[in-house]
């Protein structure tokens, strides 16, 4: 057996032993041994994509939804470089990926050899761990080394406490395809003497106990862990829960869904400063919330990893792996004030949206409400997730996800496809027009590839809508060209180019019907950027007026 085949067979087998069920492949020549080994392994689901960037974001979606590491394979050269944006996103959002980048052997590096670049530590600090596997050799001891290396990579990728991407750079000499010989100097499947193993991780330390208080608040951001436990504890303690949609805590009687507008009212925010705030995950959607956190007297950040904790406001007074929220004696005036304000603000917001026609916040609100229980909703990182944050009512039975690690718009079509493939139920994606255009390749699925039940709801405002809500909008002369970036693309033709069903929504009442169907499909809703900015201002003004009344 040639060394490239032996190494690849062992690597894929050990990935399976460590729990990997999905492998994503972008085709190439130098990665042929890994591709053939993955194709031959019946215990994994193989996904092939023609574009490395699409492949890497597909892997993010798969890993995010399945909550287990996904292996990602590419050939040498710029193919590996095209993984880099997804590696950054995975690093920032704690998504476990195992990157297997094929490489030329050392004697070809630095010589001008074709498709050869410096791949050593290519992703820098964006990976949790890097290893140069080395050129495989037919000698005893190699199998134990390979298996322990993969085991360590899987453990480091999955955590705990700090999941994320790991990078194994795999150098191959030719021949790259099986030679028909099955002999090797030692068993490839390992043995009882320790040729392969799984690491064990000690449990976290004891939880931090918080003194009893009724004036507490639980904030849930992106990537939060053990959300249900903390939401239940907050409910017992009489605390309101301020959860971003993708935080997973926006449900139940204690959920305050209008916090963005309440905390944007300075008078109300000042009058409702808590004794303690407990934060799960990383909040980052609402500027009023972040400003409010900066003024918190006691801000406890819960982070499974005490070497990397989220604190974008630099206001944390304590960091703990876990906390105990005690039940406090006394009345419930604190929670009652939050719930009453939320009720008043919700009525004001809904009145604006119900009277404004087909607007982006209304599309977000209605979509989150009409999709069936058990659905997945994958959201764009720019305005869609913010519209959901500001307009979505609390509800159960909906899994909501977004790429909010680095919050880029790149690769979101592929990530949504990956998440849908890992989800057991119908899936939907709410994204903007530029987001779809940025990752059209994510719609390319070969005839033998697994296909998701996924409906893309594309909000088309003919450009970058979020900039109309930022100070750049005041720069009238350059704004439209360098920020608005109109494109004039007809998404009906985009759908036709990929052979996908397509529907155009022109009135709010048409959305529910347009969503029906199965398989991969596109629903477009056309909006206006200037009108969208006006609706956001109207929601803010309506809440402030309602709070004064």
N, C-alpha and C positions, 0 to 999 in steps of 0.2 A: 504494500500500500504506500502511495506517495505521502510525504509528510503533510502536505496541504490538506488532503482528504482526511487523514487521521485527526489532525487538529480540529478541523471544522466539525467532524462527526462528534468528537468529544465535547466541544463547546456547546453545540446545540443540545446534545443529550443532557448535559449538566444544567443548562438553562431550564429544561423541562423538569428535571429533578427538583430544582429550586422554585418551581411554581409558575414559570412563564408559560402562558397559553397562546400568546399572539406574537408573531414576528412580522415586521414590515420590511420590505425589500425594495430598494431602487436598483435596477439592473446595471451591471457593469462587467468588465472582464476580470480584473484582479480579484473581485469578490466572488468569482465563480465557485470556489470550494464551499463557501458559506451558503451561497444561494442553493446549491445542489443539496447540501446537507439539510437545510431548512425545508426544501421541497420534498425530500424523502421522509421527513419526520411527520408521521400521521398524528402525533399527539399535540401538535401546534396548528393554529389557524394562520395560514400565510396570506399576507396582503401585499400585492405588487403594485407599485406606482411608478410612472415614467419620470416623475420630477422629485428630486431629493427634498426640496422644501415642502412640497405637499406630503411626501411620505413621512417626514419628521413631525409635521403637525397632526397627521393622521394618528401617529403613535401617541402623541400627547392626548388626543381625545380618547383613544382606547384605554390608556393608562389612568387617565383622570376618572373615567366612569367605572372601570373595573377595579380600581384601587389596587392594582398589582403591576409589577414592572413589565414593560414591553420592550422587546429587543428590536433594534433598528440597524439595518445592514446597508452599506454602500461601498462603492469602489473607491479607488485612490484619487487624489487630486482635488479639483474644485468641487467634486461631488461631496466630499466630506465638509468642505467649507459651507456648502448650502444647508447643512444641518444647523449652523451656528445660531440663527435667530430662534429656532425652536429649543435649542439647548438653553439659551438665555431664559426663555419663557418657562421652561421646565424647572430651571434652577430657582427662579424667583417665586414660582407658585408651588414648589415642592412636589413635582410630578416625577415618578420613578421611571427613568429610561435607561436602557443599556445599549450604548452606542458601540457597534462593531464596525470600525472603519478599516477596510482592507488597505494595505500599503505595499509599496515596493520594498525589496530587501535592502539592507544597508549599503551594499555595494553599488546600488543604482542611485542612491540619493546624492544630491549635490553635483550631479554629472550632466545635467540637462536631459536626463532620460525622460521619455514621454510620460505625461500624466503623473509626474512625481513632484510633490511639494513637501515642505516640512510639516508633518502631521503630529510631531511630538508636542504634547500639551497644547494642541490646536485650539481648544476651547478655554484655555486659561483657567481663571477662578470660577467659571460658570459651571464646572463639573465638581461633584463631591469627591471624586477620586479618578485618577488616571493611571493606566499601566500600559507599558510597551510590552506586548506579549512575547516578542522575539520570534525569530524564524524557527519553525518546528524542526526537530531532529529525531531520527529513529534510534533512540537509546532509552534505557530504563530510567524511570523517574519523571519523564515528561507528562504522563497522564495524571499523576498526582498533582503536579504543578498546575496543569491546565484546569483541572477540576476545582482545586482550591482557589484558583484565581477567579473563576466564574462564580463560585460560591461567595467569595468576598465581594465581588461586584454586585451580585444580587442583594446581599445583605446591606451593603452600603447604599444601593439605590432605593431599596424599600424602607430603610430605617427600621425601627425607630432609632433616634428621635427626629432625624432630619432627612426625609426622603428627597430624592432629586436625581439628576442624570449622572451616570458614570461613563467613562470612556476607555475602551480597550482597543488599542491600535494593533492590528494583526498583520504582520508582514508575511507574504507568501513568495516563495520561489516557484518557478515552473517545474513540473507540470501542474496545471490548475484543475484538471478534471481527473476522475478515477481512472486508474490504469488496469483495472481488472484483478490486481493482486490484493488479497485480503490479509496477508500476513503482516505482523508487527511484533516488535521486540518484547512487548508486554501486553496484557489484556487491556483493551480500550474501555471496558465497562467497569473498571475499578474492582476493588476487593475489600474484604473485611479489615484489612490492615490500615485503612485510613486513606486509600487512594482518592476518596471523595468524602465530604462531610458537610454538615450545615452548622453555621454559627448559632450561638444562643446569646440573647441580649438580656441583661438584668432588668427587672421592672423599675419604673421611675420611683423617685423618693416620695415621702409622705406629702400630702396636700397641705397647702397653706390655709389656716383657719382665719376667716374674716370675722371681726367683732359684729354682733347682731346690729343691724340698722335697717330701718324702713326706707330711708332715703338713699337707696342704691339703684344702679342702672346696669343692665347687661347689654354690651355692644357686641355684635357679631359681624365680622368682616369676612373677606375671601379666605378660603383655606382653613377655616375653623375646624377643630376636632372636638369630638364628644359633645356636639351641639345639643342633642336632645336631653342629655343629662343636665346640662347647665340651664337650659330653658325651663326644665321642670323645677330645678332648684330655685331659679329666679321667681317662678310662679308661686312656689310655697312661701318665699320670703316677701312677696308683694312688690317685686321690682318690675318696672317696665322693661321690655326687650326691644332694642333698636337694632334690627337686623337688615343688612344689605340682602337683596334678593338671592344672590349667589352664596350668602353665608349659611343659608339653610335654617334660619331661626324665625322666619316671618310666618308664624302660624299661632293660633291660640288666642285666648282672651287678653294676654299681656303684650301682644305684639303691637307696637306703635309704628304704623307704616308711613306716617306723614312727618316724621322727625326732621327731614330736610327743611321743610317749610317752618315748622315750629321753632327749630333752633336758629333759623334765619331771621326770626323776629327777636331782636336783641333784648327787648323788654321781657319777653316770655322766657328766653334762655337764661337771663340773669336771675329771674325769680325761681327757676327750677334747677339750681345747681345742686348736685347730689353730694352726699357724704363720701360715697365711694363709687367708682366706675370699674367694672371688670370687663376687659376686652378679650374676645376670642378671635383669632385670625388677624387679618390686616384690613382695617377699614380704609377706603380711599375714594369713594364715590362722591361724598357730600362735603363740600367745603365748610358749610355751617357746622356739621358734626365735628370735623377736625378742629375747627376753631374753638368749639365748645370743650373738646377734650383737652386742649392746651390750658384751659383754666380750671381743670379738675384738681381738687385738693388732694385726693387719693385716687390714683389710677393704677390698677393692678392688671398687668398683661400676663395672660396665660399662654405659655409656649412650651410644647413638648421638648424643644431643644433649647437649652440654656446658653448655647453659644451663638444662636441666631434667633433673636426675638424681634417681632415687628413692633416698631414704635415710631411711625412717621412724624408724629407731633413732638417727639422727644419730651413727653410728659409723664412717662412711666415712673411711678414711685416705688413699685415692687414688681418683680418678675418671678413667676412660679410655674412649675410644670403642671400643677393642678391646684385648685382652690376648693374650699368647702364654704358654700353660701348658707349661713344658718337662718332658721326661721326666727323672725323678730316679733316680740310682743307689741301690742298697740294697735291703733286704728289703721285704716287703709286710705287716709286722705291723700297721701302721696301718689299712690297708683290711680286713685279716682281722678285726680287732677290731670294726669297724663292721658288717661283714657277719654275724659271729657274733651280735652283739647284735640285729641286725635279724631274724635267723632265730628267735632265742629270743622276741623280742617279738611277732613275727608269729604264732607258735604260740599264745602266750597270748591274743592278740586273737581269733584264729579260734576258739579253744575257747569263749570267752565268747559270741561271736556265734552259733556253731553250736548253742548250748544255750539261747538266749534267745528263740527263736521269731521272729516277724515284727517286727523292730526297724528303726529308721531307718538305723543304720550298716550293718546286714546288707543292707538293700535297696540301699544305695549300693554296697557291695562286690560283691554278686551281679550287679547291673545292669551295672557296669563290666566284669564278667568274661564275661557271657553274650552281650552284643551282638556281632554279627559284625565281622570285620576290615573296615576301610573305613568304619566307622560314625562319625557325629558324635554327641557327647553334650554337650548344653547344660545347664548347671547353675544352679540357683537360688543367689542371693548370700548367703543366710543359712545355715541348717543343711545343706542338701544338699551344698554345696561343701566344708564342713568335715567332714561325714561321709565324703565321698570322700577327703579329705586324710588322715583318721585310719584309714580302713578299706580303701582301695583297694590292691590288690597291683600291682606293676609289670606292665605289658603293652605290647605294640606294637600297631599297627594301629588305634588309636582316637584320634580327634581330639576333644579335650575343651576346651570353651570356657565362659566365664562373664563376666558384666558386673561386673568387680571394680574398675572405675575409681573410682566413687563408692559401689559396693556396695549400691545401693538395690534394693528388691524391685519397683520400678515398671517396667513395660514389658517384663518378661522373657518373657511369652508371645509378644509381637510380635517380640522379638529372636530367640527360638528359631525362630519361623516364617521370619524373614529368613535366618538362618544355614542352615536346612534347604533353603531355596530356592536358596542359593548352593552347596550341598554336592552332590557327585556320589556319592550313595550313601544308605543308610538313615540316618535321624536320630532321636534320642531326646532327651527333655528331662526332667531330674529336678528337680522344683520342689515347694515347699510349698503348702498349701491357701490361705494368705493371698496368696501370690504369684499364684496363678491367679485368685483373686477380684479382686485389684487390677487385673488386666489382661484381664478377660473379653472386652473388645472386640477383643483380638488374635485371637480365634477367629472373628471375622466376616470371611469372605472372599466377595466377590461371585461370581456364577456365571461371570464371564469372567476372574477373576483366576487367576494361576498358583497351584497347590496343592502343598504340600510332602508328602513322605513322612516324616511326623513323628509319633512316639508320645510323648505326655505321660504321664510317670509321676508322679502326684500323691501325695505323702505327706500324708495328712490326719490331723493330731493335734488338730483342732478349735481352732485358735488359733495363737499365736506360740510355737512350741516352744523357740526359742533362749533365751527369757527364763527358762525353767525351769533353765537352766544358769548363770544370772547371779545376782549378789547380790540382785536384786529378788525372787527366789523366796522369800526369807525373810520378805517382807512379806505375811503370809497374808491379812489383811483386804482390802486394795485390789488384791492381785496379780491375781486372776482377771479382774476387770473391766477394769483399766487396762493390764495387760501380757499376760495370757493371751488376752483378747479372743475368747472362744468365739463361733462364728457359727451352728452347727447346719445348715449348707447340705448338701444331698444332691447330690453331684457327678454322680450318674446323671441328675438333672434338668438340670444344667448342660450335660452332653453332649447330652441330648435337645433342649434349646433350640436348639443349634447344628447338630443333625442329625449328630452324630458317633458312631461306634461307641464302646462303653464296656464296661470289664471291671473287676470288683472282685477284688482279690487278698487272700485271708484267711490263707494259709499261705505260707511262703517258697518251697516247691517249685512254687507256682502261677505265679510271676513269669515264668519263661521262656516258658511257653505263652501267657500273657496278652499278651506283647509281640508275638506274631506278627500279621501283617497288613500292610496298606499304607495309604497316605493319612494324613490327619489323624485321630487317635484319642486316647482318654483311658483310662489304666489307673489305678485308685485303690487305694492301700494305706492302711488305717486303723491308726493307732498311738495310743499313749497318752503324753502328755507326761511324766508322773511316771515311768513305766517307762523312757522314753527317757533321762531324767536318770540313773536308776539304772544303765542299761547303760553309759553313758559313764564313770561312776565305777568300774564293775566292770572295764572295759577298762584304765583307769589303774592300778587296784590289782593287776590280774593281771600286768601288765607289770612293775611294781615288785617283786612277789613273785618273778617268774621271774628277774629280774636278780639278786636277792639269792641265789637258789638256784644 
